[in-house]
Amino acid sequence: MDMNQLFHHHQIALMTANHARQMGRPPGGFDLAHHYVTLINHFRESRGLLPDFAGYAGHAPGVG
């Protein structure tokens, strides 16, 4: 999977979780968006880049 595909899947995972929350359902037992953050950072590391993609955690950093 290339970087664009990983970002695409990360965005879809965020939208799916957000939709579930809006409908009053839990977003699921597995944090798929975080899984893609991990994959994106592994992809970056394998190419000599810093693994600094934080993604979106649903709240501001350092809060909650």
N, C-alpha and C positions, 0 to 999 in steps of 0.2 A: 504494500500500500504506500502511495506517495504522500507527501505532506498535505497536499490539497485534499486528498481523500480523508485523511485523518481529521483535518479541520472541519470538513463537511460532516463527518460522522459525529464529531464532538458537538457541533451546532445542532444537529438533529436530536441528539440525546438531551441537550439542554431544553430544546423546544418541547420534546415529549414529556420531560419531567415537569416543566412549567404548566403544560396543559393538564396533566394529572392533578397538580396542586390546585389549579383553577376549578377543576371539577370536584374538588373535595376528596380526592383519592390520594393515598400515599404514592410517591413517585416510584416505588418498587424497592425490593430488598437489596438490589445491587446498584451501586452508583456508576452507571455507564459513562457519564460525562467524565468522572474522575479517572476511569479506566482509560479513556482516550487521552487525557492529560498525561498519564503515565506513558502511553505509547508514543505520543508526540515528543516527550522528553527523551525517551530512549532513541527515537529517530534522530533527534538533534545531537545527542551525545555520540552516536555512531558516525556522525559527520564532523566531529570536532567542535561542535557548538556547545555553549552552556545550556544545561537543562533548566531553563528559567521560565518556561511557559507555565503559568499558574492556572490558566483557564478561569472558570467562573465557579465559585463555591456557594453561591446563593446569598452571600453576605459580604460586607466589607472586610478586608484583611484585618485580623486582630480583634474582630468583634464576634461575640457569641461563642 
